[in-house]
Amino acid sequence: MTRITQQNLESYLLGAAVLLLGTIDGGDYKQFIFPLLFFKRLCDIFDEETVTALRE
């Protein structure tokens, strides 16, 4: 399983912010970024638990 580094995550988030910059007000970023971070965390937990279950 490949883990994303803090630096890579920051780079991806900055890239997403730059893409949204022209069309979305600065205060509205959280409506798009937080759900993405939540989904990413859910996927990471699922992957970790799947590996654990397969080992058992």
TORKOL-4160 file (C-alpha; in steps of 0.2 Angstrom, whole numbers, padded with zeros to 4 digits, m for minus):
56
<pt num="1" X="0000" Y="0000" Z="0000"/>
<pt num="2" X="0007" Y="0017" Z="m0005"/>
<pt num="3" X="0005" Y="0031" Z="0007"/>
<pt num="4" X="0004" Y="0049" Z="0002"/>
<pt num="5" X="0017" Y="0061" Z="0011"/>
<pt num="6" X="0012" Y="0077" Z="0019"/>
<pt num="7" X="0021" Y="0086" Z="0006"/>
<pt num="8" X="0012" Y="0077" Z="m0008"/>
<pt num="9" X="m0005" Y="0080" Z="0000"/>
<pt num="10" X="m0001" Y="0099" Z="0002"/>
<pt num="11" X="0004" Y="0100" Z="m0016"/>
<pt num="12" X="m0012" Y="0091" Z="m0022"/>
<pt num="13" X="m0023" Y="0103" Z="m0011"/>
<pt num="14" X="m0014" Y="0118" Z="m0018"/>
<pt num="15" X="m0017" Y="0112" Z="m0035"/>
<pt num="16" X="m0035" Y="0110" Z="m0032"/>
<pt num="17" X="m0036" Y="0127" Z="m0024"/>
<pt num="18" X="m0028" Y="0135" Z="m0039"/>
<pt num="19" X="m0040" Y="0126" Z="m0051"/>
<pt num="20" X="m0055" Y="0133" Z="m0041"/>
<pt num="21" X="m0048" Y="0150" Z="m0038"/>
<pt num="22" X="m0056" Y="0158" Z="m0053"/>
<pt num="23" X="m0073" Y="0151" Z="m0050"/>
<pt num="24" X="m0076" Y="0150" Z="m0032"/>
<pt num="25" X="m0075" Y="0163" Z="m0017"/>
<pt num="26" X="m0061" Y="0159" Z="m0005"/>
<pt num="27" X="m0073" Y="0155" Z="0009"/>
<pt num="28" X="m0082" Y="0142" Z="m0001"/>
<pt num="29" X="m0067" Y="0131" Z="m0003"/>
<pt num="30" X="m0071" Y="0121" Z="0012"/>
<pt num="31" X="m0087" Y="0115" Z="0004"/>
<pt num="32" X="m0077" Y="0106" Z="m0009"/>
<pt num="33" X="m0060" Y="0102" Z="0000"/>
<pt num="34" X="m0067" Y="0095" Z="0017"/>
<pt num="35" X="m0078" Y="0081" Z="0008"/>
<pt num="36" X="m0063" Y="0076" Z="m0002"/>
<pt num="37" X="m0052" Y="0075" Z="0013"/>
<pt num="38" X="m0066" Y="0065" Z="0022"/>
<pt num="39" X="m0067" Y="0053" Z="0007"/>
<pt num="40" X="m0048" Y="0051" Z="0006"/>
<pt num="41" X="m0048" Y="0046" Z="0025"/>
<pt num="42" X="m0062" Y="0033" Z="0022"/>
<pt num="43" X="m0053" Y="0025" Z="0008"/>
<pt num="44" X="m0037" Y="0024" Z="0018"/>
<pt num="45" X="m0046" Y="0016" Z="0033"/>
<pt num="46" X="m0054" Y="0004" Z="0021"/>
<pt num="47" X="m0038" Y="m0001" Z="0013"/>
<pt num="48" X="m0029" Y="m0003" Z="0031"/>
<pt num="49" X="m0043" Y="m0014" Z="0037"/>
<pt num="50" X="m0044" Y="m0024" Z="0021"/>
<pt num="51" X="m0025" Y="m0028" Z="0023"/>
<pt num="52" X="m0027" Y="m0032" Z="0041"/>
<pt num="53" X="m0042" Y="m0044" Z="0038"/>
<pt num="54" X="m0033" Y="m0053" Z="0024"/>
<pt num="55" X="m0018" Y="m0056" Z="0035"/>
<pt num="56" X="m0029" Y="m0063" Z="0049"/>
